[in-house]
């Protein structure tokens, strides 16, 4: 009996193994080049910050706007198109110019157009909203 029980136990184990052992087929490659598989790239989690003190914004409103232009063409823009003309910092962008004018002169800006002059200075045309008059603002600033 012991011999028969051992034989049946062995056949059961063999049958179990027969189901798990499969022949693995060869992967068919369709491209000539081998592309390295993409692996997981985890975000860095530093133990301390790279800078002890955060940098402060050096482009403040007093650096952005250098001075208002008082040429004849600028005066015409003030009168006809409700637009103020400023010479601004070369590195200042339109959003910075808009915020600087808004905070310095307490006015609402509709849009800002910029250009770089041949003498390498940036000129900004600041168009005001309809509820603000550029002539009044120019008088208050001291352009006129």
PEPE-V461148 format. One record per pair of residues at least 24 apart in sequence whose C-alpha atoms are under 8 Angstrom apart, sorted by the first residue. I is the first residue (numbers start at 1). J is the second residue. If there is no record, write none. Layout:
I & J
I & J
//
This chain:
59 & 92
60 & 100
61 & 96
61 & 97
61 & 99
61 & 100
61 & 101
61 & 103
61 & 104
62 & 100
63 & 89
64 & 88
64 & 89
64 & 92
64 & 96
64 & 97
64 & 100
65 & 89
65 & 97
65 & 100
65 & 101
68 & 143
69 & 143
70 & 143
70 & 144
78 & 134
78 & 135
78 & 138
79 & 134
79 & 135
81 & 127
82 & 127
82 & 128
82 & 130
82 & 133
82 & 134
82 & 135
83 & 125
83 & 126
83 & 127
83 & 128
83 & 134
84 & 125
84 & 126
84 & 127
84 & 128
84 & 134
84 & 138
85 & 123
85 & 124
85 & 125
85 & 126
86 & 123
86 & 124
86 & 125
86 & 126
87 & 121
87 & 122
87 & 123
87 & 124
88 & 121
88 & 122
88 & 123
88 & 124
89 & 121
89 & 122
90 & 116
90 & 120
90 & 121
90 & 122
97 & 124
98 & 126
105 & 137
105 & 141
107 & 132
108 & 132
//
